[in-house]
Amino acid sequence: MSQFANALGKRFVENQDLVRTRSFDMNGHTFQIKVPTTLEFEAISERIKQVDENKVNKYYLELSKPFIDNKTDFEKENVDFQENDVFVKGRSLKETAKNKVITENRITEMFKLIVPEDKSFDMNTITYDMVEELFPFSIQLEVVDNITRTISPSYESSKGK
């Protein structure tokens, strides 16, 4: 422990994780959230940016298949077929697939900040598939939004306190 932590006292050192925990209520359930340090948040941001190219390719194939299978019909609708990508209204399906992976990474990393009620469970072991199994996409986004507001309240909400 650092000198500064020790200077705050033995009880602070013992309860440091509790001091870094905030909560929010959602539909009758209270979620406890561990507020990350700056270094932890930077590491989270880096993990969010790391994309699994195999997943990107898988999603790209899923997204592009209907277009490729019906290429002649879609060419009439200004869908641009290039050697390694399909563009719909100027938007790359490969980029869309990559953004889907980044979104899943972000959701997973934010869910890892939830403090589990079962203290023996390691939240670092969760995967997006585990999150998706429990929560529809719209609820995932709502939980992530609540977590984001909980760990970093806006200036407006905190200036009067």
Number of C-alpha atoms within 10 A of each C-alpha: 6 7 7 8 13 12 10 10 10 11 10 14 16 10 10 12 11 14 12 13 17 16 17 14 11 11 5 6 8 10 19 19 24 20 23 16 11 9 9 11 13 12 12 17 14 10 14 19 15 11 16 13 12 9 14 21 14 12 19 21 16 13 16 19 13 11 19 15 10 10 15 11 12 16 13 9 11 12 18 18 17 9 5 7 16 22 18 16 10 10 13 18 21 20 15 16 22 21 15 17 22 19 16 21 22 20 22 23 22 20 21 19 20 18 19 14 9 7 8 7 11 11 16 11 8 14 16 16 11 11 16 15 9 10 13 10 14 8 12 19 15 12 20 18 13 20 24 15 13 18 18 12 13 11 8 8 9 9 8 6 5
